[in-house]
Amino acid sequence: MIRVAILGGGIGAQHLAAYDRLDGFAVTHLVDQDADRLDALCGDRIARLTSVDAALAADVDLIDICLPPHLHAPVAISALAAGKHVICEKPLGTSLAQVDAITAAANASGKTVFPVFQYRFGRAFDQLRALRAAGLVGAPKAASIETHWNRGADYYAIPWRGTWAGEQGGAVLGHAIHAHDLLSTCVAPVVAVTARLGTLVNQIETEDTAALILELDGGALATSSVTLGAARDETRMRLVFEHLTATSDTLPYSPAEGTWHFTARDPVDQKAVDAICADIPEGPQGFAGFLTEVGKALNAAPNHAVTLADGARSIELVTAIYASARALSRVPLPLPATHPLREGWQP
Ligand SMILES: NC(=O)c1ccc[n+]([C@@H]2O[C@H](COP(=O)([O-])OP(=O)(O)OC[C@H]3O[C@@H](n4cnc5c(N)ncnc54)[C@H](O)[C@@H]3O)[C@@H](O)[C@H]2O)c1
């Protein structure tokens, strides 16, 4: 049994619901400064704590960080030093220097860090993986992704949001980071970015709009459109490969759970594509899928858990996006060790 302390009861409530659906985990402690949240989530079975330090001292195996972004790196490093494995909500850190410090702490402790990217887990990406294994996908050519969500005054009523000091970034860091992880994972890693950013929807410090050109390893070209001023919340992906085109549904926060269309370029292949897709069962999705893979990793079983390197890659892309938007230039990846934004992109 993996004993877990959850830090933060906002999105942490969804983590808790996922743990409760799975065998092999026991959430024993929950930390929040908000008594109402503790009341709503803890019941009789979970110890209520109000300080992070108390959780780090508790007899648990895994610290699940669901705190505001500026706390992620310091708390992750303290948790590793206390001998705990770490799950860390996005963003893993708020600079590449912070990510380097987390990596050093993980190496020193021998414990594992799992950055949260739960959008990866669901039937559609299992289908894509199976189609690829069957040789029906081929090389990536083009992709378009939309993170078109709606955020207004109620969302920004939580004081840390929309600020450089609290949220540390805007839609590129906090919202589109999921879609960009999916692009890197399901299509190919990003090798260069050209970005334009705007604050066009809400009166906040950080960006709420982005237009990105993403050059992918192997030569494919992708575009990413991001806004927090859409009429509804929709995430859309269209991935064009040599042998098939994959088109998502519009589910905003769980794209892998919608019905995707996989269309063979050569109609002769469509039957085989459809047969493979039909054979893929619905496994654990979203947070439950993410945590299932964490459980496998901690039990030394083969797994698809999100890695520290995946989290680092996402922060490197965010850094490159800010660098590109500010210099109005194309930024190649990986960034050099001397890059001026390695210590952070916050103005
Ligand atoms: N993976 C996803 O899809 C997803 C979705 C939403 C949020 N998030 C991420 O989760 C993190 C938290 O976001 P949220 O929306 O839950 O925020 P939130 O503000 O709703 O919840 C954070 C909780 O942490 C508590 N807290 C803050 N500082 C604390 C401290 N020092 N000690 C103890 N408790 C403290 C607050 O009281 C609050 O209840 C952010 O990094 C956000 O980007 C991820």
Ligand as a Chemical Component Dictionary entry (heavy atoms), coordinates in Angstrom:
data_LIG
# 
_chem_comp.id                   LIG 
_chem_comp.type                 NON-POLYMER 
_chem_comp.pdbx_formal_charge   0 
_chem_comp.three_letter_code    LIG 
# 
loop_
_chem_comp_atom.comp_id 
_chem_comp_atom.atom_id 
_chem_comp_atom.alt_atom_id 
_chem_comp_atom.type_symbol 
_chem_comp_atom.charge 
_chem_comp_atom.model_Cartn_x 
_chem_comp_atom.model_Cartn_y 
_chem_comp_atom.model_Cartn_z 
_chem_comp_atom.pdbx_ordinal 
LIG N1  N1  N 0  -3.770 19.043 -13.851 1  
LIG C1  C1  C 0  -4.790 19.871 -14.008 2  
LIG O1  O1  O 0  -5.631 19.688 -14.903 3  
LIG C2  C2  C 0  -4.952 21.041 -13.089 4  
LIG C3  C3  C 0  -6.195 21.675 -12.949 5  
LIG C4  C4  C 0  -6.313 22.739 -12.044 6  
LIG C5  C5  C 0  -5.193 23.163 -11.337 7  
LIG N2  N2  N 1  -3.998 22.561 -11.523 8  
LIG C6  C6  C 0  -2.797 23.011 -10.814 9  
LIG O2  O2  O 0  -2.936 22.649 -9.448  10 
LIG C7  C7  C 0  -2.333 23.642 -8.633  11 
LIG C8  C8  C 0  -3.370 24.133 -7.620  12 
LIG O3  O3  O 0  -4.419 24.723 -8.342  13 
LIG P1  P1  P 0  -5.900 24.829 -7.714  14 
LIG O4  O4  O 0  -6.768 25.287 -8.814  15 
LIG O5  O5  O -1 -6.233 23.589 -6.984  16 
LIG O6  O6  O 0  -5.661 26.016 -6.672  17 
LIG P2  P2  P 0  -6.534 26.399 -5.401  18 
LIG O7  O7  O 0  -6.080 27.742 -4.979  19 
LIG O8  O8  O 0  -7.985 26.148 -5.681  20 
LIG O9  O9  O 0  -6.100 25.286 -4.315  21 
LIG C9  C9  C 0  -4.850 25.317 -3.684  22 
LIG C10 C10 C 0  -5.075 24.991 -2.221  23 
LIG O10 O10 O 0  -3.811 25.046 -1.568  24 
LIG C11 C11 C 0  -3.981 25.622 -0.289  25 
LIG N3  N3  N 0  -2.708 26.221 0.110   26 
LIG C12 C12 C 0  -2.056 27.232 -0.506  27 
LIG N4  N4  N 0  -0.895 27.492 0.125   28 
LIG C13 C13 C 0  -0.816 26.604 1.151   29 
LIG C14 C14 C 0  0.154  26.369 2.150   30 
LIG N5  N5  N 0  1.300  27.084 2.231   31 
LIG N6  N6  N 0  -0.082 25.391 3.058   32 
LIG C15 C15 C 0  -1.213 24.659 2.999   33 
LIG N7  N7  N 0  -2.183 24.845 2.062   34 
LIG C16 C16 C 0  -1.967 25.806 1.143   35 
LIG C17 C17 C 0  -5.062 26.662 -0.452  36 
LIG O11 O11 O 0  -5.738 26.895 0.780   37 
LIG C18 C18 C 0  -5.967 26.001 -1.504  38 
LIG O12 O12 O 0  -7.071 25.329 -0.922  39 
LIG C19 C19 C 0  -1.825 24.726 -9.570  40 
LIG O13 O13 O 0  -0.461 24.553 -9.813  41 
LIG C20 C20 C 0  -2.617 24.502 -10.840 42 
LIG O14 O14 O 0  -1.901 24.905 -12.002 43 
LIG C21 C21 C 0  -3.875 21.501 -12.369 44 
# 
loop_
_chem_comp_bond.comp_id 
_chem_comp_bond.atom_id_1 
_chem_comp_bond.atom_id_2 
_chem_comp_bond.value_order 
_chem_comp_bond.pdbx_ordinal 
LIG N1  C1  SING 1  
LIG C1  O1  DOUB 2  
LIG C1  C2  SING 3  
LIG C2  C3  SING 4  
LIG C2  C21 DOUB 5  
LIG C3  C4  DOUB 6  
LIG C4  C5  SING 7  
LIG C5  N2  DOUB 8  
LIG N2  C6  SING 9  
LIG N2  C21 SING 10 
LIG C6  O2  SING 11 
LIG C6  C20 SING 12 
LIG O2  C7  SING 13 
LIG C7  C8  SING 14 
LIG C7  C19 SING 15 
LIG C8  O3  SING 16 
LIG O3  P1  SING 17 
LIG P1  O4  DOUB 18 
LIG P1  O5  SING 19 
LIG P1  O6  SING 20 
LIG O6  P2  SING 21 
LIG P2  O7  DOUB 22 
LIG P2  O8  SING 23 
LIG P2  O9  SING 24 
LIG O9  C9  SING 25 
LIG C9  C10 SING 26 
LIG C10 O10 SING 27 
LIG C10 C18 SING 28 
LIG O10 C11 SING 29 
LIG C11 N3  SING 30 
LIG C11 C17 SING 31 
LIG N3  C12 SING 32 
LIG N3  C16 SING 33 
LIG C12 N4  DOUB 34 
LIG N4  C13 SING 35 
LIG C13 C14 SING 36 
LIG C13 C16 DOUB 37 
LIG C14 N5  SING 38 
LIG C14 N6  DOUB 39 
LIG N6  C15 SING 40 
LIG C15 N7  DOUB 41 
LIG N7  C16 SING 42 
LIG C17 O11 SING 43 
LIG C17 C18 SING 44 
LIG C18 O12 SING 45 
LIG C19 O13 SING 46 
LIG C19 C20 SING 47 
LIG C20 O14 SING 48 
# 
